[in-house]
Structure formats: structure tokens, C-alpha cells
Amino acid sequence: MARPPATNSCNSSPEADAVTSRPQTVLITGVTRRVGAHLAEHLLAAGHRVIGSYRHETDALRALIDQGLIALELDLLERGRLAAFAGQVAEKTDRLDLIVHNASIWHRDEDVAAQPELATAMYTVHVTSPIELTEHLQRALPARKRDDGHADRQVVFMTDAHIDEGEPDHIHYIASKAAIQSSVRSLALRYAPHTRVNAIAPGLLMFHPEDDTDYRRNRLRRRLLPFEPGPGVVSQTIDYLMACPLINQAVIRLDTGRRWEN
Ligand SMILES: NC(=O)c1ccc[n+]([C@@H]2O[C@H](COP(=O)([O-])OP(=O)(O)OC[C@H]3O[C@@H](n4cnc5c(N)ncnc54)[C@H](OP(=O)(O)O)[C@@H]3O)[C@@H](O)[C@H]2O)c1
């Protein structure tokens, strides 16, 4: 049996308590692995209703479905499918409290040089499709202006702390993440007062299995706090954003601070 959703001391009023103590309906893109899978599992365990998008079926996806995930297929490269996807979401729920644009692709510049279309693909997955999907969801399942002034919906984009630091081997990837991060303010202006818009900009969260010991040591050496945080820090930040009705147009950097010498 699902636990009741946790409340958070950040609540500013009885109205906010009422908002955060009821189960929320959340859409997360890209729940097949790593951060998206962890966040979906965390929110399901907290008693929320979670709709997750997937491209490929994985063991993690099947486990989430067993825990109650509503799984919908979506390839963000297919922009012509976004309106139909928003319609499918609207068939599953009559309200949507939170959208987490988590899906991502991460190509090196040397891969882009060999396959130039990868630059466009990163821009589509990180920028164009999330903006268009947000708009289609607003049409299919409108967030509404509330009498108490609180937002009815929140949109969160997963960006990257390296936007500020620079990343010489991933210029296209970082440029696409910077583009969506720059749209946070504009989207918040467009959607106020019914929707607030924020971003989470992580630095290193999780290594990839293929990252060797030297790479791991070097990455950690450049952090002020040299540990691999794991995906739980994203779930903690989402909990905080859900509970704090005041936070809008914010970019929350999730890194440990960075040493500038190499
Ligand atoms: N992990 C880190 O250390 C780190 C650091 C900085 C920022 N971030 C950001 O945090 C988020 C999660 O990171 P992660 O490491 O968990 O990412 P990940 O392992 O690369 O997972 C990305 C997810 O996006 C989905 N996806 C990829 N292409 C898609 C497409 N065309 N249409 C729909 N879904 C697609 C994947 O689904 P399929 O498997 O089905 O393709 C997968 O579920 C990302 O936005 C990432 O940029 C992560």
C-alpha cells in the first residue's frame, strides 16, 4: 500500500499544505533508467500518481509498471507525435501537477562531427520537443488560474551545471541544455499565474558503467566535495520544488561546487 505523500516544512500556508498533502499527478519523460527511473520509483513510493514516457522497454521500466507506473511510449524526435501523446496523457488523468522533462541524449562533439544530425537531435530532445510538449499538454489538459494565487502546475527541466563551467568535448550538448535553461524565464512569463517553471542543473550525478577508474578519479578530484551523489539528490530537489509554492523561474544547481584548477 502506498504511503501518504510527505509534507514539507517549506509550506507557506494551510492552502499549500492542502496542495502538497494530496497525491500529485506527475509526468516524467525518460523513465527507463538512471535518474528518471529513480525519480519515478521515489514518487510512486510516496503515493503520487506517475505517468512515465519510454522509448525502449527495460527491466527498470517493467519494475516501475509493477509498482503502478502508467507507461506511455514517446520518442521526442517525433515532433509530429507530441499532440497525440498529450491527448493520451489527458485520457489517463484529469489533472497534471508536475511535468519533469528528464529525457536526454549525450553525444560527444567527435560523434557530432561524424554524424552532424546528432546536433539537431540533441536540440530536438532537449529544447524543441519539451517546449512543444508542454504547450500541447496545456491545451489537452489545461492548468488553471487558482483563486488562492498558487500555481496549478509546475514544469521542471533537467539541464546541466556544466552550462556555467564549460565542457570542451560536449559543446553541442551543453549548448542545447543552455538553450532550454534560457527558456525557463520566458515560459514562466507565458504560463503565469497557472504554471511555474524551474530547472534543475546537475553536475556529476552518476558515472556510466564504462567510465574507468582514472576518469572517475579525475572527475571527483575537480569537485569541492569529491563523492558521486547518485540520483537521489534529484528526487530530494523535486520534493523540495513540489513543496515550495513560491519557487518560480529558478535554476537549482545540483553540484558540490567546483575547483577551478585542474
Ligand atoms: N547523470 C548525470 O550525471 C547527469 C549530469 C548532468 C545532467 N543530467 C541530466 O539529468 C537527466 C537524467 O540523466 P540520466 O543520466 O539519467 O540520463 P540517461 O541515462 O541518458 O537517460 C535518459 C532517458 O532519456 C530517454 N530518451 C533518450 N532519447 C529519447 C528520445 N528521443 N525520446 C524519448 N526519450 C528519450 C532514454 O530512454 P531510452 O533508453 O528509451 O532511449 C532514457 O530513459 C538528463 O536530462 C541529463 O541531461 C544528468
The ligand as a Gaussian input file, in Angstrom:
#p B3LYP/6-31G(d) Opt

LIG

0 1
 N       23.613000      11.552000     -14.853000
 C       24.305000      12.666000     -14.653000
 O       25.411000      12.644000     -14.040000
 C       23.757000      13.983000     -15.159000
 C       24.561000      15.137000     -15.089000
 C       24.040000      16.333000     -15.564000
 C       22.747000      16.402000     -16.087000
 N       21.998000      15.264000     -16.134000
 C       20.649000      15.350000     -16.715000
 O       19.741000      14.610000     -15.909000
 C       18.797000      13.922000     -16.730000
 C       18.841000      12.417000     -16.470000
 O       20.176000      11.949000     -16.648000
 P       20.481000      10.399000     -16.873000
 O       21.935000      10.237000     -16.690000
 O       19.528000       9.573000     -16.066000
 O       20.116000      10.243000     -18.436000
 P       20.166000       8.890000     -19.324000
 O       20.729000       7.756000     -18.564000
 O       20.857000       9.264000     -20.584000
 O       18.608000       8.591000     -19.591000
 C       17.918000       9.409000     -20.461000
 C       16.488000       8.948000     -20.675000
 O       16.036000       9.705000     -21.805000
 C       15.358000       8.827000     -22.703000
 N       15.475000       9.284000     -24.084000
 C       16.595000       9.426000     -24.824000
 N       16.283000       9.823000     -26.064000
 C       14.932000       9.945000     -26.112000
 C       14.007000      10.308000     -27.116000
 N       14.388000      10.609000     -28.369000
 N       12.699000      10.317000     -26.825000
 C       12.284000      10.000000     -25.584000
 N       13.099000       9.629000     -24.580000
 C       14.420000       9.600000     -24.850000
 C       16.035000       7.484000     -22.510000
 O       15.115000       6.486000     -22.918000
 P       15.531000       5.254000     -23.847000
 O       16.527000       4.474000     -23.060000
 O       14.257000       4.530000     -24.064000
 O       16.140000       5.855000     -25.086000
 C       16.316000       7.481000     -21.000000
 O       15.193000       6.976000     -20.302000
 C       19.148000      14.266000     -18.181000
 O       18.346000      15.323000     -18.636000
 C       20.599000      14.691000     -18.100000
 O       20.975000      15.598000     -19.116000
 C       22.462000      14.064000     -15.694000

